[in-house]
């Protein structure tokens, strides 16, 4: 009796753990890569939107957690380098899912007007390219020079 229950209990436990592992990703695993790069846009004084797309490792993966980090220094974006005093790092976690084609869009607030920031995304062992943006200044501020870039995609 007892000897037969143990193998069945172990099998059941392994099956349940396997199901949970498939539906709940664990940080530190390889979930995919950032093949589509990064982008920033919709800038407003004190805020900007950053974007990326995680290319999933497996088409059956339902979702993954994507961490993001924004700093005034690009070296603050390496995983093993803590940020320095005086260089604020904004960060958070977003969920990329099959419902949104694994895209991540974050509205980063609290940024200093007129400053340049760098940003990157992380999913397990993968890190995106580092992006760069400048936060616009309030509309009544005098600007000596203003450059625009326009980009358009067509399918």
N, C-alpha and C positions, 0 to 999 in steps of 0.2 A: 503494500500500500504506500508507505511513505517514500520509498525509493522511486516509485513511479510518479509521484506528485512532483517531486523536485525537478526532474527534467522537463516536465510539462510547464511548471511555473517559470523555469529559466527561459524556455522557448517563448512563452507568452510575454515575459518581461523584455526579451530581446526584440520581439516584434513591436511592442509598444514603444520602446526606445527608438527603434528605426523609424516608426511613423512620426514621432515627435521631432526627431532630428530632421526629417524631410520638410516638415511644415514650420519649424521654428529655427531659422538660421542662427548660428552662434558666431559672435565676433571672433576674428582671427582666422577664419577659414577663407578659402579662395572662392569668392562668389562670382567673379567675372572680371571684366576690364572696362576701362573708360575709353573705348575706341572712337567715340564721337567728340572727344575733347571737352572744352568748357566754354561758356559764354557768360557775359554779363550784359544787363540792359535795363531799360525803364528807370534811368537814374533820376532821383529827386534829391533835393538838399537833405543830407543826413541818412540817405538810404539808397539801396540798389538791389536788383534781383540778380542772383547768380544761378546758373543752370548747368546741368550735365546729363548724360545718359549712361547708365551702367549696362554694358553688354553682358547678359547673364551667362554663366558657365553652362547652365542646362536650361533648355526650353521649358522644362517642367517645374522650374523653381518659381514659387508663387510670389516671393518678395525677398528683399534684403534691406538691411539697415545701412544707410550711407551717412557717414560723418562728414561735416564740412568745417572749414576753418578759414578765417579772414584775419589778416594782420597787415600792418604797415611795413613789415620786413619779410621778404620772401624766405629767409632762413628760418623763420618761426614756423614754417609749414612742414618741416621735416618731422617725422613722427617722434624721433628720439631727442629733439631739441626743444627744451622748454622755452617759453617766450621770456624776453628780457623785461626788466622794469622799464616803465615808460612806453612800452609798445603793446597796446591792448590787443588781445586776441579775442575775436568773436567766434563762437563755435556752437555747434548743435548737431542733432541727428535727425535725419529725415528717412522716410520709408519709401523705397522704390518698389513698385509692384508691376505685375503683368497688366493690371488695369490701366496704368499710365505709361505703358511701354517702357517701364523702368527709367523714366525721366525723373529728374529731381529739380525742383524750382524752389529757391529759398529767397524770401524777402528779408534782407539783412538791414536792421535798423540801428540807430545810435552811432552812425559813422560821422567823422569830423569833416565838415564841408571843405572842399578844395584840396583834400589830401589824396594821395595815391595809396591804394591797398592792393594786396596780393591775396589770392584765394586758391584753395584746392579741396578736392573731395577724396574720401577714403572709404573703401568697402573691404573689410577683412585685410588681406595682404596687399590689395591693389591701391594705388594712389593715382589720381588724375594728373594731367599736366597742370602747371601753375598758371593761373590767369591773373590779369592786372586790370584795374579800373581806377578812374579818378572820380571822386564824389563831386557833383556840381555844387556851386555856391548859390545862395539865395538870389532871387531875381533882381533885386535892387542893388546888388553888389557890382562895382565896376570891374570889368574884365578887360585886360589889355589885348588878349588874343584868344580866339576860340576856333578850334579845329573840329570838324565833323567827319565821321566815317559812315558810309552807308553800305550795307551788305544785304543781298537778296538771294533767295534760293528759288529755284523753279524745278518742279518735278517733271 
